[in-house]
Amino acid sequence: MRPWYNTEAMGSNLEDKFQTLHEIVRAARVNLAPGPWDYLAGGAETETTLRRNRQALDSIAFRPRVLRDVSKIDCTSTLLGRPTRLPVMLAPIGSIETFAPGGGATAAGAAQEFGVPQMLSSVCNPGLEATAQAAPDAFRIFQLYVRGDDAWVDDHVKRAIDHGYAAFCLTVDTAVYSRRERDLARRLVKPWRVRAGGFAFQAGLSWDHVKRFKDTHDIPLALKGIATAEDAALACDHGVDVVYVSNHGGRQLDHGRGTMDVLPEVLETVGGRAAVIVDGGFVRGTDVVKAVAMGAQAVGIGRLACCGLAAAGQAGLVRVLELLEDEVRICLGLLGADRLAALDRSYLHPASPVTRPHVTSAFPLLEEEGY
């Protein structure tokens, strides 16, 4: 199967400026005002869940094998039957236009250029149609916060299908909007919270709505925000196509588990009945490899994608993906695996973290530089 992305047009031309991911995060921190940076970096209340996301990743060590032929390494993968250059998806981000003027369209352009899926948030500009027009060949998934009745949802599904979105996603962990104290302390009011109403519809979502969706619509359905084996089982029982393990990057329920701690029980319960995506603190190639070795089909990146956009727009996000690809390739080679499909849990081992987890703790050079 030939990839849907243009392999001849790859390359962000930022190789000299950004040779490491920490340099991109640093540039984003410099370019962003304090309010947008806190919106990017912050979590709910004590930010315990946010830190546990990182701690869960840091609590896994590798068991490398040697004397394996890794002269050729394949980092490609598939999701929903479509090829991807990396097992990485651009996670949905509300108000993504905060980080690059083109917002969702700019991110879609990067996804199309590099060759990974984009999940577009319904609460970002320039919206469903304009994003599709900006990147007509991108592998796009539409994510919806429910702000209306069944007819309102049906309208969004029809528009997504008409504009070439490959799947539809309902976020299910936002029945109540959390207290994000960095935003409150800055008196930061995000534009979509001002213009959007209908929060009671999101709070009223139930498994009956999932059943109705599957009975009504012929497009793959993802549920984002699954955090237990019990809900993963219910999702599969209702015919959900993608179980998306997420705690909203630590931005909803405080004192939740890290998503890599949740992932094993979800994978065991799903048992291949649905694709499994995970996000939450994934910022390095080694993080991606850990999730794939555990059994996930794809990893969502949110904050890291925003850093790429804030550092250098579409080219900055492409450069993030290039560096992730390089880190994944190196990790696979040093593990003794020539492709992602060769990975399994035998390559992983429990370990004690060696750093105190926080939102940028995976980039120790930032601390040395005073960021």
Residue, then its C-alpha position, 0 to 999 in steps of 0.5 A: m500500500r502506498p502512503w497517502y502523504n507526499t514523500e518527495a515533499m518532506g522536510s521542514n528546513l529547520e534542521d539547523k535551527f532545531q536539532t533537539l526537541h528541547e530547543i523547540v520547547r524553549a523557543a515556544r516558551v520564549n515566543l508565548a506570553p505568560g497566559p498562553w504558556d500557562y494554558l499550554a503547560g497547566g493542569a487541573e487544581t494540584e496538577t497531580t494527574l499531569r505529573r502522574n502522566r510523566q511519572a508513569l512513562d518514567s516508571i518503565a525501563f527498556r529491556p534491549r536485545v542485541l545482535r539483531d539485524v537493524s540495518k534497516i528500520d521501519c517506523t511506519s504504522t497503520l491506524l484504522g487501516r490507513p498507513t501513517r509515517l509514525p504511530v503518532m496522531l496530532a491530538p485535539i487541542g481547543s483554541i489551538e489558534t492561540f499557538a499559530p494564527g492558522g490554528g487547526a488548518t496549520a496543524a492539518g497542513a503539518a499532518q499532511e506534509f509529514g504523514v500522520p493523522q490529525m484529530l481536529s477539536s470542535v472548539c478551535n478555529p478555523g473550523l471543520e470545513a476550512t481545515a479540510q480545505a487547507a489540507p484536503d489529503a490529510f488523514r483527519i478525524f473530527q472530535l466533538y464537544v457536544r453542545g446541542d441535541d441529537a440533530w446538532v450532533d447529526d449535522h456535525v457528523k454529516r459535515a465531517i463525512d462530507h469533508g473527508y474526515a476518516a472518523f468521528c470522536l466524542t470526548v467523554d471526560t468533560a461532563v464538568y469543566s475542571r478548575r485549571e488554576r493557572d488559567l484562573a490565576r491569570r484571569l485567562v478566559k479562552p475565547w471558545r468558553v465565551r462563545a460556546g453554550g450548551f454545556a448541559f448536553q455534554a454533561g448529559l451524555s450516556w451510553d444510550h447516545v453512543k448506541r444511537f450514534k452507532d445505529t445511525h451513522d456509518i463512520p468509525l467512532a472513537l471515544k476519547g477519555i476512557a480511563t478504566a477497563e470497565d468503560a473500555a469494555l462498555a465501549c467495545d460492547h457498543g461497537v466503538d471503533v477506537v478506544y482513546v485512553s486519555n485524562h485530558g493531559g491532566r486537565q480534567l480530573d485531578h488525582g487521576r492515574g497516569t495514562m500509561d498506568v491505565l493502558p495495560e488494563v484497557l488493552e487486556t479488556v479490549g483484546g483487539r476488538a477496537a483500536v487503542i490510542v493513548d495520550g498524556g505526557f508523551v513528548r519523546g520518541t522513547d515514550v512513543v515506543k513504550a506505548v507501542a510495545m505495550g500494545a497501543q496503535a497510536v500515541g496522541i501528542g498535544r502539548l508538544a504539537c503546540c510547542g512546535l506551532a508556537a516555535a515556528g508554525q507549520a514548519g515547527l510542527v513538522r520539525v517536531l515530528e521529524l525529531l520524534e521520528d529520529e528518536v523512535r528510529i534510534c530507540l528501535g535500533l538500540l532495542g534490537a527491533d527493526r520495525l514497530a511490529a516487532l515490539d511487545r511487552s518483553y521489551l519493557h520492565p518496571a523501574s523507579p523514576v530518576t527525576r521529579p515529574h513535571v510538564t517539561s521534565a523530559f527535557p532536562l537541558l531546559e532546567e540547566e538553561g533556566y527555563 
